[in-house]
């Protein structure tokens, strides 16, 4: 049940990338983090290229794209190897969609306690307790 936010900039209009980016994020969360696509939410936002800076410069001035992926998952549901593979695959996938990307593109996987995270008005810890009585 991840919530994934993806922000990106490109040096030139590349058409409507949002559906492709959302599909990639959902697919990678399923493949590498074992998350159910039916409860995966993705928010994709194109950012103003004049507002994106790396080391004081706009990546788009160097004809580079850039992105930031922020993923919220329940703590204890993934190993270091799984999150490492996700980060690597996310970078490759975003590069395929956005073209040449700046080296300083980031992926952050927040592993949040189950009592502090949920959907549909129920925490993940509450869902687990209901499914595992006793």
N, C-alpha and C positions, 0 to 999 in steps of 0.2 A: 504494500500500500504506500508506495513512495509518492511524494510530491516533488516534482522536478521543475525547476525554473531554468530556462536557457535564455541568455541575452547574447546578442551578437552584433557585429558591425561588418560591413563589406565595403571595399573601396568604390564599387559601382553597383548599380541595381542588378540583381541577379534573379529577378522575378520573385514569386511568392515562395520563399524558402520555408515558411513556418510549418506547413504540413509535413514536409520532409524531415525537418528537425524534430518535430514532435514524434513522428514515427520512429526515427532513430533512437530517441531517448527511451521510448516505451520498449522497443525491441532489445536494446542493450540492458535495460533494467531486468527484463525477463531472462535473457540469456546468461548474464553474468552475475546478477544479484538474486536470481530466482524469484522475482516479484511478479505477481499476477497482473497481466495487462488489463484485466477487467476492473481493477481498482487502482490503476496507475493514473495519476493526474499530471498533466504537463502544461506549463505556461511558457509560451515562446514569445519573446519580445525583441524586435529589432531596435537597436539603440541608435541614437544620433551619432554619426561618426565624429562630429566636431566635439562631442562630449566624452570620448573614450581616449584615455591617455595611458601610455606605458613609458616610464622614464621621461615624462614631460612632453612626449610627442604623440601625435595621432598615428596609429598603425596604418590607417588608410592613406596617409601621406606617402607611405613607402609601398603603396599598392598591396597592403596586407589586410587580411581579415583578422578578427579576433573574437573570442567567445568566453563566456563564463557559464559553467553548469553547476547548479546548486541542487543537491539531492537530499531529501529527508527520508530516513528509514528508521525502523525500530532497532535499537541497540541489541546486539547479540545475535542478529539474524544473518550476519555475513562474516566471513573470515577476511583476514588481511589479503590473502591471495585473491579472493573474489573481488574485493574493492580495487586492488591493484590492476587486475585484468579489466575491470570496468573503466577505470581511468584511462588506460592505454587504448582500449577500443573506442571510447568516447572521443579521444583526440583524433584517432585515425578517421572515424566516421565524420566528425565535424570538418576535418580537412577535405574529405571527399565532397562534402556538400558546399563548403564555403570557398574552396580553393586554397591558395597558399595562406597559411595563418602565421601570425606572430608567435614567437616562441613562448611568450608570456600569456598563454591562454590557460585557464584554470578550471579544474573540476574539484568540487568539495562535496564529500559524502558525509552528511551529519548523521551519526548514529545516536538517536534520541531515546531516552528511557521510555518504556512502554506505558508508564503511568502519566507521561507528559505529552503523549502523541496519540492521535486517533482520527477517526472519521465517522460521519453519520451519528455524531453525538455520543460515541463510545470510545474509550481508550483502547489501545492495543492490549494492555494488561487485562482490562475487563473482558475483552473478547477471548483472550487465552483462558482466563479463569472460568468463563462460561463453558468453553469447549473442554476443559479439563477439571471437572469438579472433584473435590476430595483432596 
